[in-house]
Amino acid sequence: MPITVGGIVSGIDTDSLIDKLVEAASVPMTVMEEDVDELEDLDDAYDELSELIEAAKTALEAIDSTADMRAATGTSSDEDAVAVTTDGTAVTGRYQIEVSQLAASETEVSQAYSDKDSTGVIPEGTLSITYAGTTTSLTIDSTNSSLSDLADLINESISGVAAYIMDTGDATSPYRLVIAGLDTGADNTITVDTSGLTGTSGTVPSFTETSTATDATLTVNGITITHPDNDVDGVVEGITFNINEVTTSAVTINVETDIDTTVANIQSFVDAYNAMRKYINTHRAYDSENSIKGEFVGESLVVNMMRSMQTAISSAYTTGSTYTSLASIGFETQQDGTIELDTEALEEALEASPGEVGQLFETDSGGFGDAFKALVEMYADEDEGFIATRQEAINDQIDVLEEDIEDFEERMAAYEERLAAQFLAMELAMAEMQDAAAQLEALLPSTSSNDDDD
């Protein structure tokens, strides 16, 4: 702030006058600052819009394949023994499951040792371990010949197994080396070859198999199945039997089409689309009387995107013979551009022709799903979409305005200093004039003295 004298001589409030002059001269800068605020609000609005478009795309992706669109529900008469999971490709029906053997992984346990950390406990040489048909040779020397070192070396060198030291609590020899397979199935056996441990000190480990690698064995509707793990998939399309116990009687699995879930998934897309459309409507609102102007007023990009998406929603497609448009399966466009879903009409379509309904949303079917995703890519791609390009231009405008504001602030500071200097000079000049007048008045003869002489 420049030095001022505040009208001490003239009696004029020069400080206030300077502030008002600077304020008046700063009007263009205030306009630029308001422009920056509006552009930043517009950029934020596009950020939010992009998130809503992405949410609609994600909701569509949940129904863009046969497996996603055609939901199925499986129930078990004994969930503890055999549970079931399904996807949309599941073959509906009734399945009788009997389990005679669970899949298991193999475990090998060494004899007991009294020391787990000292080197020289294991003889030096080569230890070979074969897991699932692959043999790995480990070199034991003076630096890694403790029981713990051997466990670490196995874990570092062999994928698919876990080695650890078990403390049994025995008073003299509590430590055993355990090598456990991580994968179930008869092919995942473990073989330990200690013949290469030729060192003269230490004790060669010998291993006992405490758990055998086995396949699961079960019957599905009387047909015997073997499987390497206990989540048995691929036996019936779209169905996984999750076996947990050996059974003493058949467990009944029922798989049925789940139209309710399919309707809910389609409704989720409608809700996401409506959220996007309502956001656009709100931020395109304009009311001059109440000083309401949404960020998207005048944004042709948003208008064009809305029109394109509405066209995709209202168009007919060649994906089927009966259900060829969203309107034919219960989509009703409202006056504000949002969608109302007639669930009864949708359920009727799903019961009559689930395949045709699915093709409207499927990827690479030439239906609505492809059209909508293409629009999302065109407008909302984070690198090359129209919105990203528009936001880049907005931020360029902000940068230019901020530079102009900075330059203007410097000019206003210089202007304020000039005004202060000018008013200070005025005050000093007036002070000099007042001083000169006082001196002149002192030199003039007194009128009152002359009158007394007369």
C-alpha positions in Angstrom: 0.0 0.0 0.0 1.5 3.4 -1.0 2.1 6.1 1.6 -0.8 8.6 1.8 -1.6 11.6 4.0 -5.3 11.1 4.0 -6.3 14.7 3.2 -4.6 16.1 6.3 -4.2 19.5 4.6 -7.1 19.6 2.1 -9.6 17.9 4.3 -10.5 15.6 1.4 -10.7 11.9 2.3 -8.1 11.0 -0.3 -7.7 7.4 0.9 -11.4 6.7 0.2 -11.2 8.6 -3.1 -8.3 6.5 -4.2 -10.1 3.3 -3.2 -13.1 4.3 -5.3 -11.1 5.3 -8.3 -9.2 2.0 -8.2 -12.4 0.1 -7.7 -14.0 1.8 -10.8 -10.9 1.0 -12.9 -10.9 -2.6 -11.7 -14.3 -3.4 -13.2 -12.9 -5.3 -16.2 -10.8 -7.4 -13.8 -13.9 -8.3 -11.7 -15.6 -9.4 -14.9 -12.6 -11.6 -15.8 -12.7 -13.1 -12.3 -16.4 -13.9 -12.7 -15.6 -15.5 -16.0 -13.0 -17.7 -14.4 -15.5 -18.8 -11.7 -18.1 -19.7 -14.4 -15.5 -21.6 -16.4 -14.4 -23.5 -13.3 -18.0 -24.4 -12.5 -18.5 -25.6 -16.1 -15.3 -27.7 -15.8 -16.6 -29.2 -12.6 -20.0 -29.9 -14.2 -18.4 -31.8 -17.0 -16.4 -33.8 -14.5 -19.7 -34.8 -12.7 -21.4 -35.5 -16.1 -18.5 -37.8 -17.1 -18.9 -39.8 -13.9 -22.6 -40.2 -14.5 -22.0 -41.3 -18.1 -19.5 -43.9 -16.9 -22.0 -45.1 -14.3 -24.6 -45.7 -17.0 -21.9 -47.5 -19.1 -21.1 -49.7 -16.1 -24.7 -50.5 -15.6 -25.1 -51.5 -19.2 -22.0 -53.7 -19.0 -23.8 -55.7 -16.4 -26.4 -56.8 -19.0 -24.3 -56.8 -22.2 -23.8 -60.6 -22.5 -26.0 -63.7 -22.5 -24.6 -64.8 -19.1 -25.3 -61.4 -17.6 -28.7 -60.8 -19.1 -30.2 -64.2 -18.4 -29.9 -64.6 -14.7 -30.5 -68.0 -13.0 -31.0 -69.0 -9.4 -29.9 -72.3 -7.9 -31.1 -73.8 -4.6 -29.8 -76.8 -2.7 -31.6 -79.2 -0.4 -28.5 -79.3 1.7 -26.3 -76.2 1.5 -23.8 -77.6 4.0 -23.0 -80.6 1.8 -23.4 -79.2 -1.7 -24.0 -75.5 -2.6 -24.5 -74.2 -6.1 -23.6 -71.0 -8.0 -25.0 -70.1 -11.4 -24.7 -67.6 -14.2 -27.0 -66.6 -17.0 -26.0 -69.6 -19.3 -27.1 -72.1 -16.6 -29.1 -75.0 -17.9 -32.3 -75.0 -15.9 -33.4 -78.3 -14.3 -33.2 -80.6 -11.3 -29.9 -82.3 -10.4 -29.2 -85.1 -7.9 -25.7 -84.9 -6.5 -23.9 -87.6 -4.4 -20.4 -87.0 -3.2 -18.1 -90.0 -2.4 -14.8 -88.1 -2.0 -13.6 -84.6 -1.6 -10.7 -83.2 -3.5 -7.6 -82.8 -1.3 -4.1 -81.5 -1.5 -1.0 -83.4 -0.4 1.1 -82.8 2.7 4.5 -84.2 3.5 5.9 -84.0 7.1 9.5 -84.7 8.1 10.7 -86.6 11.2 11.3 -84.5 14.4 14.3 -82.3 15.0 15.5 -80.8 18.2 16.9 -77.6 16.5 15.3 -75.5 13.7 17.7 -72.5 13.4 21.3 -73.9 13.6 23.2 -74.6 10.3 24.5 -78.2 9.8 21.2 -79.7 10.9 20.5 -80.7 7.2 23.4 -82.4 5.3 24.9 -80.4 2.4 24.1 -81.5 -1.1 21.1 -81.4 -3.4 17.4 -81.9 -2.4 15.0 -82.5 -5.2 11.3 -81.8 -4.9 8.7 -82.8 -7.5 5.4 -81.1 -7.4 2.6 -81.6 -10.0 5.1 -83.3 -12.3 7.8 -80.5 -12.2 11.1 -81.2 -10.4 13.1 -78.5 -8.7 16.6 -79.1 -7.3 17.7 -77.1 -4.3 21.3 -76.7 -3.3 22.0 -77.0 0.5 25.4 -75.7 1.7 26.9 -74.3 4.9 24.8 -71.1 4.7 21.3 -72.6 4.4 21.5 -76.0 6.1 19.2 -75.2 9.0 15.6 -76.5 9.1 14.2 -72.9 8.9 16.6 -72.0 6.0 15.4 -75.1 4.1 11.7 -74.1 4.5 12.6 -70.5 3.3 14.4 -71.9 0.3 11.5 -74.2 -0.7 9.1 -71.2 -0.5 11.3 -69.0 -2.6 12.0 -71.7 -5.3 8.8 -73.7 -5.8 5.5 -72.2 -6.6 2.4 -74.1 -5.6 3.7 -75.4 -2.3 4.1 -73.9 1.2 6.8 -75.0 3.6 6.9 -74.2 7.3 8.2 -75.4 10.6 5.7 -77.0 12.9 6.4 -76.9 16.7 4.7 -80.0 18.2 5.7 -79.0 21.8 7.7 -82.2 22.3 10.2 -81.8 25.1 13.3 -83.0 23.2 12.5 -82.9 19.4 9.6 -80.5 18.7 10.4 -79.3 15.2 9.1 -80.9 11.9 9.4 -79.5 8.4 6.0 -79.5 6.6 5.7 -79.3 2.8 2.0 -78.7 1.8 0.6 -78.5 -1.7 -1.6 -75.5 -2.3 -3.7 -77.2 -5.0 -6.1 -80.0 -4.7 -6.3 -82.8 -7.3 -4.6 -86.2 -7.9 -2.1 -84.6 -10.3 -0.7 -82.3 -7.6 1.5 -84.9 -5.8 4.7 -84.1 -3.9 7.8 -86.3 -4.1 10.9 -85.5 -2.1 14.3 -87.0 -3.2 17.0 -86.7 -0.5 19.5 -89.0 -2.2 21.6 -86.0 -3.2 22.2 -84.9 0.4 25.7 -86.4 0.7 27.2 -84.2 3.4 28.7 -86.0 6.4 27.1 -83.8 9.1 23.4 -83.4 9.9 20.4 -85.7 9.6 18.8 -86.5 6.2 15.1 -85.7 6.4 12.6 -88.4 5.8 9.0 -87.5 4.9 5.7 -89.1 5.7 2.6 -88.4 3.6 -0.1 -87.2 6.0 -2.6 -86.1 3.3 -2.9 -87.5 -0.2 -3.6 -85.4 -3.3 -6.9 -86.6 -4.6 -9.7 -85.6 -7.0 -13.2 -85.0 -5.9 -15.6 -87.8 -6.9 -19.3 -87.3 -7.3 -22.3 -88.4 -9.3 -24.5 -85.9 -11.1 -27.9 -87.5 -12.0 -26.2 -90.9 -11.8 -23.1 -90.1 -13.9 -19.7 -90.3 -12.1 -17.6 -87.2 -12.3 -14.0 -86.6 -11.1 -12.7 -83.1 -10.6 -9.4 -81.7 -9.3 -11.0 -79.3 -6.8 -14.2 -79.0 -4.8 -15.8 -76.2 -6.9 -17.0 -78.5 -9.7 -17.6 -76.4 -12.9 -17.9 -77.4 -16.5 -20.0 -80.4 -15.8 -23.3 -78.6 -16.6 -23.1 -75.3 -18.5 -23.4 -72.2 -16.3 -23.5 -74.2 -13.0 -20.8 -74.8 -10.4 -21.4 -77.4 -7.7 -19.6 -76.3 -4.5 -19.1 -79.6 -2.6 -18.2 -79.4 1.1 -18.9 -82.9 2.5 -19.2 -86.5 1.6 -22.9 -87.3 1.4 -24.9 -90.3 2.6 -27.8 -89.5 0.4 -28.5 -87.5 -2.7 -28.6 -83.7 -2.5 -31.2 -82.1 -4.8 -30.1 -79.0 -6.8 -32.8 -76.9 -8.5 -31.8 -74.3 -11.1 -34.5 -71.9 -12.4 -34.6 -68.8 -14.6 -34.5 -65.7 -12.5 -36.4 -63.0 -14.4 -36.6 -60.8 -11.3 -32.9 -60.3 -11.2 -32.7 -59.6 -15.0 -35.4 -57.0 -14.6 -33.6 -55.5 -11.7 -30.3 -55.3 -13.7 -32.1 -53.6 -16.6 -33.7 -51.2 -14.1 -30.3 -50.4 -12.7 -29.3 -49.2 -16.2 -32.5 -47.1 -16.5 -31.8 -45.5 -13.1 -28.2 -44.7 -14.1 -29.3 -43.2 -17.4 -32.0 -41.2 -15.7 -29.5 -39.8 -13.2 -27.3 -38.6 -16.0 -30.3 -37.1 -17.9 -31.7 -35.3 -14.8 -28.3 -33.8 -14.1 -28.1 -32.4 -17.6 -31.7 -31.0 -17.3 -30.8 -29.3 -14.0 -27.7 -27.8 -15.4 -29.3 -26.6 -18.6 -32.0 -24.7 -16.7 -32.3 -20.9 -17.5 -34.6 -18.4 -15.8 -33.6 -14.8 -16.3 -36.2 -13.5 -13.9 -34.8 -15.5 -11.0 -31.1 -15.2 -12.2 -30.9 -19.0 -12.8 -28.4 -20.0 -15.5 -27.1 -23.6 -15.5 -23.5 -24.4 -16.4 -24.6 -26.2 -19.6 -26.6 -23.3 -21.0 -25.2 -22.7 -24.5 -23.1 -25.9 -24.5 -23.9 -27.4 -27.9 -21.8 -30.5 -27.0 -24.3 -31.4 -24.3 -27.3 -30.8 -26.6 -25.8 -32.9 -29.4 -25.0 -35.7 -26.9 -28.5 -35.7 -25.5 -30.0 -35.9 -29.0 -27.7 -38.8 -30.0 -28.5 -40.8 -26.9 -32.2 -40.2 -27.4 -31.9 -41.4 -31.0 -30.2 -44.6 -29.8 -32.9 -45.2 -27.2 -35.8 -44.6 -29.7 -34.3 -46.4 -32.7 -35.3 -49.8 -34.1 -32.6 -52.5 -34.5 -32.2 -55.6 -36.6 -31.2 -57.9 -33.7 -34.5 -59.8 -33.6 -37.9 -60.3 -35.3 -40.3 -59.3 -32.5 -38.4 -57.3 -30.0 -36.4 -54.9 -32.1 -36.5 -51.7 -30.0 -36.3 -50.6 -26.4 -39.9 -49.4 -26.7 -41.0 -53.0 -27.5 -39.7 -54.3 -24.2 -41.2 -51.6 -22.0 -39.0 -48.5 -22.3 -41.1 -45.3 -22.3 -39.4 -42.0 -22.9 -40.8 -39.1 -20.8 -41.1 -35.5 -21.7 -38.0 -34.5 -19.8 -36.0 -37.2 -21.7 -35.8 -39.7 -18.8 -37.0 -43.3 -19.1 -39.9 -45.0 -17.4 -39.6 -48.8 -17.4 -42.8 -50.9 -17.8 -41.7 -53.9 -15.8 -44.7 -56.0 -16.8 -44.0 -55.5 -20.5 -40.3 -56.3 -19.9 -41.2 -59.5 -18.0 -43.5 -60.6 -20.8 -40.7 -60.0 -23.3 -38.2 -62.0 -21.2 -40.6 -64.9 -20.9 -41.5 -64.9 -24.6 -38.0 -64.4 -26.1 -35.1 -63.8 -23.6 -32.6 -64.2 -26.5 -34.0 -61.3 -28.5 -34.2 -59.1 -25.4 -30.6 -59.9 -24.6 -29.4 -59.1 -28.2 -30.7 -55.6 -27.8 -28.1 -55.0 -25.1 -25.3 -57.4 -26.1 -22.0 -56.3 -27.3 -21.2 -56.9 -31.0 -24.9 -57.6 -31.8 -25.6 -54.4 -33.6 -28.2 -53.4 -31.1 -28.7 -50.6 -28.6 -25.8 -51.8 -26.5 -23.3 -51.2 -29.3 -24.9 -47.8 -30.2 -24.8 -46.5 -26.6 -21.2 -47.7 -25.9 -20.1 -46.0 -29.2 -21.6 -42.7 -27.9 -20.0 -43.1 -24.5 -16.6 -43.7 -26.3 -17.2 -40.7 -28.5 -18.2 -38.2 -25.8 -16.7 -39.5 -22.6 -13.4 -41.2 -23.5 -11.1 -39.7 -20.9 -8.3 -39.0 -23.4 -9.9 -38.3 -26.7 -13.6 -37.8 -26.1 -15.5 -34.6 -26.9 -15.9 -33.8 -23.2 -12.2 -34.2 -22.6 -11.4 -31.9 -25.6 -14.0 -29.4 -24.4 -12.5 -29.4 -20.9 -9.0 -28.9 -22.3 -10.3 -25.8 -24.1 -12.0 -24.6 -20.9 -8.8 -24.9 -18.9 -6.9 -23.1 -21.6 -9.4 -20.2 -21.3 -8.9 -20.2 -17.5 -5.1 -20.1 -17.9 -5.4 -17.1 -20.3 -7.8 -15.2 -18.0 -5.7 -15.8 -14.9 -2.7 -14.4 -16.7 -4.7 -11.4 -17.8 -6.0 -10.9 -14.2 -2.4 -11.1 -12.9 -1.3 -8.4 -15.4 -4.3 -6.3 -14.5 -3.6 -6.5 -10.8 -0.1 -5.2 -11.5 -1.5 -2.3 -13.5 -4.0 -1.5 -10.8 -1.2 -1.5 -8.1 0.8 0.9 -10.3 -2.3 3.0 -10.8 -3.0 3.2 -7.1 0.6 4.2 -6.4 0.3 7.0 -9.1 -2.9 8.3 -7.5 -1.4 8.3 -4.0 1.7 10.2 -5.3 -0.5 12.7 -7.1 -2.7 13.3 -4.0 0.3 13.5 -1.8 1.8 16.1 -4.1 -1.4 18.0 -4.0 -1.5 18.0 -0.2 2.1 19.2 0.0 1.4 22.0 -2.5 -1.6 23.1 -0.5 0.5 23.0 2.7 3.1 25.2 1.0 0.4 27.6 -0.2 -1.1 27.8 3.2 2.3 28.5 4.7 3.0 31.3 2.2 -0.3 32.9 2.8 0.3 32.9 6.6 3.7 34.6 6.0 2.2 37.2 3.7 -0.5 38.0 6.2 2.1 38.5 8.9 3.9 41.1 6.8 0.8 43.2 6.1 0.1 46.2 8.6 -2.6 45.7 11.1 -5.8 47.6 10.2 -6.9 47.8 13.8 -3.7 49.6 14.9 -4.2 52.5 12.3 -7.7 53.1 13.5 -6.5 53.6 17.1 -4.0 56.3 16.0 -6.7 58.3 14.3 
